[in-house]
Amino acid sequence: MGNERRKVSFTLPGIPVAKKNRRRNFGNKSLPSVNYLTWEAMACAEIAQCWKGPTIAKVKQMTLHFYIDTNSRLDVDNCVTSCLDMLQKADVIIGDHWQVLPRYSVDSFESEMGRTELTIWEA
């Protein structure tokens, strides 16, 4: 029992927004898009309602499921990056810039109600 690892899951409304914004570059610094900042604040607030645990120091595995309507296009790279950055901001995981995820999977599904499902297993 003492060797069990945590598994946490979150369901967020909508699809992650790309963090990049070519119009908000200042020298060598690029500011996140306003749409991303709005999405990040909403996602962090949703997670804060159910996440009470300590920050996960090392991730063993992560799944990301994006449910999009049939008329939408999905940039999976940007969605994954936005999710990882948001999870760090919400103190669910420690800074992901140095951490290599040994296993992660990404799937997208057609759905009338856009949502994002995240599941994280602690190493």
C-alpha positions in Angstrom: 0.0 0.0 0.0 2.7 2.5 0.8 4.2 2.1 -2.7 1.0 3.2 -4.6 1.3 6.1 -6.9 -1.3 8.8 -7.4 -3.5 8.9 -10.5 -5.3 12.2 -11.0 -7.9 13.1 -13.7 -9.3 16.4 -14.8 -12.1 17.2 -17.3 -12.0 20.8 -18.5 -14.6 22.5 -20.7 -13.4 23.4 -24.2 -10.2 22.9 -26.0 -6.8 24.4 -25.0 -5.8 27.6 -26.8 -2.4 28.1 -28.4 -0.1 30.0 -26.2 1.9 31.5 -29.1 0.9 34.9 -30.5 3.1 36.3 -33.3 1.6 39.7 -32.7 2.8 40.0 -29.1 6.6 39.8 -29.6 8.8 42.3 -27.8 12.5 41.8 -28.7 13.4 38.3 -27.7 10.3 37.9 -25.5 7.0 36.6 -26.8 3.9 37.2 -24.6 1.1 34.6 -24.5 -2.0 35.4 -26.5 -4.9 37.0 -24.7 -7.1 33.9 -25.6 -4.5 31.6 -24.0 -4.4 33.7 -20.8 -8.2 33.6 -20.6 -8.2 29.8 -21.1 -5.4 29.2 -18.6 -7.2 31.2 -15.9 -10.4 29.2 -16.5 -8.6 25.9 -16.5 -6.6 26.7 -13.3 -9.9 27.8 -11.6 -11.5 24.5 -12.6 -8.6 22.5 -11.3 -8.4 24.5 -8.1 -12.0 23.3 -7.3 -10.9 19.6 -7.2 -7.1 19.6 -6.8 -6.0 19.6 -3.2 -2.9 17.4 -3.4 0.7 18.3 -3.3 2.5 19.0 -6.6 3.5 15.9 -8.6 7.3 16.0 -8.8 7.7 13.4 -11.4 5.2 12.2 -14.0 5.2 8.5 -15.1 2.5 8.7 -17.7 0.0 11.2 -19.0 -3.0 10.9 -21.3 -4.6 13.9 -23.0 -8.0 13.4 -24.8 -9.4 16.3 -26.8 -13.0 16.3 -27.8 -13.7 18.6 -30.7 -16.7 19.3 -32.9 -16.6 18.0 -36.4 -16.0 21.4 -38.0 -12.9 22.3 -35.9 -9.3 21.8 -36.7 -6.9 20.8 -33.9 -3.2 21.7 -33.6 -2.2 18.9 -31.2 1.3 20.3 -30.5 -0.1 23.6 -29.3 -2.8 21.9 -27.3 -0.3 19.6 -25.5 2.1 22.6 -24.8 -0.8 24.7 -23.4 -1.9 21.8 -21.2 1.6 21.2 -19.7 2.1 24.9 -19.1 -1.3 25.3 -17.5 -0.7 22.2 -15.2 2.5 23.8 -14.1 0.8 27.1 -13.4 -1.9 25.3 -11.4 0.8 23.6 -9.3 -0.3 20.1 -10.4 3.1 19.3 -11.9 6.6 20.7 -11.3 8.1 22.7 -14.2 7.9 20.6 -17.3 10.7 22.2 -19.2 13.2 19.8 -17.8 11.0 16.8 -17.4 10.8 14.1 -20.0 7.5 12.3 -20.0 8.4 8.6 -20.4 4.9 7.9 -21.8 2.1 10.1 -23.0 -0.7 9.6 -25.4 -2.9 12.1 -27.2 -6.2 11.4 -28.9 -8.8 13.5 -30.4 -12.4 12.6 -30.8 -15.4 14.1 -32.5 -18.0 15.5 -30.1 -20.7 18.1 -29.9 -19.4 19.4 -26.6 -15.8 20.4 -26.7 -13.8 19.3 -23.7 -10.3 18.2 -22.6 -9.6 15.1 -20.4 -6.3 14.9 -18.7 -5.0 11.9 -16.6 -1.7 11.9 -14.9 0.1 9.0 -13.1 2.8 9.9 -10.7 6.2 8.1 -11.0 
